Amino acid sequence: MLNLERGFDSLTSFKRQTAGYVDRLDETGEPVVLIVHGKAFVVVQDAATYQKLVEAAGKRDREETIAAIQVGLYNVRAGRNKPTRMAL
């Protein structure tokens, strides 16, 4: 989880002290949001956490797709769908 107390720093600071940021990331596992021109621009996080995030997003997408297919099948069984030729 992102620590809003200390999770934001400037890109300039990151460039100057990269090793320190990497050490902190290794110790805490907390990502750092880098600020450019006063706005959040990039997130630095460890690869394992990023992989978990990608996998979770993929799982959510699959679950949403399966749910949409199930709704479609339910509607077909309930007679709520029309043949394509009739719909067009």
Rosetta constraint file for C-alpha pairs under 8 A:
AtomPair CA 1 CA 30 HARMONIC 6.54 0.50
AtomPair CA 1 CA 31 HARMONIC 7.85 0.50
AtomPair CA 2 CA 7 HARMONIC 6.27 0.50
AtomPair CA 2 CA 30 HARMONIC 6.01 0.50
AtomPair CA 2 CA 31 HARMONIC 6.16 0.50
AtomPair CA 2 CA 32 HARMONIC 7.60 0.50
AtomPair CA 3 CA 7 HARMONIC 5.05 0.50
AtomPair CA 3 CA 30 HARMONIC 7.03 0.50
AtomPair CA 4 CA 8 HARMONIC 7.17 0.50
AtomPair CA 7 CA 30 HARMONIC 7.58 0.50
AtomPair CA 7 CA 31 HARMONIC 6.75 0.50
AtomPair CA 7 CA 32 HARMONIC 4.81 0.50
AtomPair CA 7 CA 33 HARMONIC 5.93 0.50
AtomPair CA 8 CA 32 HARMONIC 5.73 0.50
AtomPair CA 8 CA 33 HARMONIC 4.73 0.50
AtomPair CA 8 CA 34 HARMONIC 5.84 0.50
AtomPair CA 8 CA 35 HARMONIC 6.88 0.50
AtomPair CA 9 CA 13 HARMONIC 6.77 0.50
AtomPair CA 9 CA 14 HARMONIC 7.20 0.50
AtomPair CA 9 CA 32 HARMONIC 7.10 0.50
AtomPair CA 9 CA 33 HARMONIC 6.38 0.50
AtomPair CA 9 CA 34 HARMONIC 5.08 0.50
AtomPair CA 9 CA 35 HARMONIC 5.90 0.50
AtomPair CA 10 CA 14 HARMONIC 6.40 0.50
AtomPair CA 10 CA 34 HARMONIC 5.18 0.50
AtomPair CA 10 CA 35 HARMONIC 4.61 0.50
AtomPair CA 10 CA 36 HARMONIC 6.39 0.50
AtomPair CA 11 CA 15 HARMONIC 6.17 0.50
AtomPair CA 11 CA 34 HARMONIC 5.24 0.50
AtomPair CA 11 CA 35 HARMONIC 5.80 0.50
AtomPair CA 11 CA 36 HARMONIC 6.16 0.50
AtomPair CA 12 CA 16 HARMONIC 6.32 0.50
AtomPair CA 13 CA 17 HARMONIC 6.10 0.50
AtomPair CA 14 CA 18 HARMONIC 5.18 0.50
AtomPair CA 14 CA 21 HARMONIC 6.82 0.50
AtomPair CA 14 CA 34 HARMONIC 7.65 0.50
AtomPair CA 17 CA 21 HARMONIC 6.46 0.50
AtomPair CA 18 CA 22 HARMONIC 6.18 0.50
AtomPair CA 19 CA 23 HARMONIC 6.16 0.50
AtomPair CA 20 CA 24 HARMONIC 6.16 0.50
AtomPair CA 21 CA 25 HARMONIC 6.04 0.50
AtomPair CA 22 CA 26 HARMONIC 6.11 0.50
AtomPair CA 23 CA 27 HARMONIC 6.20 0.50
AtomPair CA 24 CA 28 HARMONIC 5.94 0.50
AtomPair CA 24 CA 29 HARMONIC 7.66 0.50
AtomPair CA 25 CA 29 HARMONIC 4.93 0.50
AtomPair CA 25 CA 30 HARMONIC 5.82 0.50
AtomPair CA 25 CA 31 HARMONIC 6.67 0.50
AtomPair CA 25 CA 45 HARMONIC 6.99 0.50
AtomPair CA 25 CA 46 HARMONIC 6.89 0.50
AtomPair CA 26 CA 46 HARMONIC 7.46 0.50
AtomPair CA 29 CA 45 HARMONIC 7.44 0.50
AtomPair CA 29 CA 46 HARMONIC 6.85 0.50
AtomPair CA 29 CA 49 HARMONIC 7.89 0.50
AtomPair CA 30 CA 45 HARMONIC 6.94 0.50
AtomPair CA 31 CA 43 HARMONIC 6.54 0.50
AtomPair CA 31 CA 44 HARMONIC 5.49 0.50
AtomPair CA 31 CA 45 HARMONIC 4.43 0.50
AtomPair CA 31 CA 46 HARMONIC 7.34 0.50
AtomPair CA 32 CA 43 HARMONIC 5.62 0.50
AtomPair CA 32 CA 44 HARMONIC 5.22 0.50
AtomPair CA 32 CA 45 HARMONIC 6.66 0.50
AtomPair CA 33 CA 40 HARMONIC 6.27 0.50
AtomPair CA 33 CA 41 HARMONIC 7.18 0.50
AtomPair CA 33 CA 42 HARMONIC 5.80 0.50
AtomPair CA 33 CA 43 HARMONIC 4.46 0.50
AtomPair CA 33 CA 44 HARMONIC 6.44 0.50
AtomPair CA 34 CA 40 HARMONIC 5.89 0.50
AtomPair CA 34 CA 41 HARMONIC 5.83 0.50
AtomPair CA 34 CA 42 HARMONIC 5.27 0.50
AtomPair CA 34 CA 43 HARMONIC 6.09 0.50
AtomPair CA 34 CA 44 HARMONIC 7.52 0.50
AtomPair CA 35 CA 39 HARMONIC 5.19 0.50
AtomPair CA 35 CA 40 HARMONIC 4.51 0.50
AtomPair CA 35 CA 41 HARMONIC 5.48 0.50
AtomPair CA 35 CA 42 HARMONIC 7.24 0.50
AtomPair CA 36 CA 40 HARMONIC 6.44 0.50
AtomPair CA 36 CA 41 HARMONIC 5.86 0.50
AtomPair CA 45 CA 49 HARMONIC 6.92 0.50
AtomPair CA 45 CA 50 HARMONIC 6.77 0.50
AtomPair CA 46 CA 50 HARMONIC 6.39 0.50
AtomPair CA 47 CA 51 HARMONIC 6.10 0.50
AtomPair CA 48 CA 52 HARMONIC 6.36 0.50
AtomPair CA 49 CA 53 HARMONIC 6.27 0.50
AtomPair CA 50 CA 54 HARMONIC 6.25 0.50
AtomPair CA 51 CA 55 HARMONIC 6.16 0.50
AtomPair CA 52 CA 56 HARMONIC 6.05 0.50
AtomPair CA 53 CA 57 HARMONIC 6.18 0.50
AtomPair CA 54 CA 58 HARMONIC 6.20 0.50
AtomPair CA 55 CA 59 HARMONIC 6.13 0.50
AtomPair CA 56 CA 60 HARMONIC 6.16 0.50
AtomPair CA 57 CA 61 HARMONIC 6.19 0.50
AtomPair CA 58 CA 62 HARMONIC 6.22 0.50
AtomPair CA 59 CA 63 HARMONIC 6.11 0.50
AtomPair CA 60 CA 64 HARMONIC 6.13 0.50
AtomPair CA 61 CA 65 HARMONIC 6.17 0.50
AtomPair CA 62 CA 66 HARMONIC 6.12 0.50
AtomPair CA 63 CA 67 HARMONIC 6.10 0.50
AtomPair CA 64 CA 68 HARMONIC 6.18 0.50
AtomPair CA 65 CA 69 HARMONIC 6.24 0.50
AtomPair CA 66 CA 70 HARMONIC 6.14 0.50
AtomPair CA 67 CA 71 HARMONIC 6.28 0.50
AtomPair CA 68 CA 72 HARMONIC 6.26 0.50
AtomPair CA 69 CA 73 HARMONIC 6.17 0.50
AtomPair CA 70 CA 74 HARMONIC 6.10 0.50
AtomPair CA 71 CA 75 HARMONIC 6.18 0.50
AtomPair CA 72 CA 76 HARMONIC 6.27 0.50
AtomPair CA 73 CA 77 HARMONIC 6.23 0.50
AtomPair CA 74 CA 78 HARMONIC 6.11 0.50
AtomPair CA 75 CA 79 HARMONIC 6.15 0.50
AtomPair CA 75 CA 80 HARMONIC 5.12 0.50
AtomPair CA 75 CA 81 HARMONIC 6.36 0.50
AtomPair CA 76 CA 80 HARMONIC 5.87 0.50
AtomPair CA 76 CA 81 HARMONIC 5.52 0.50
AtomPair CA 82 CA 86 HARMONIC 6.26 0.50
AtomPair CA 82 CA 87 HARMONIC 6.11 0.50
AtomPair CA 83 CA 87 HARMONIC 6.39 0.50
AtomPair CA 84 CA 88 HARMONIC 6.20 0.50
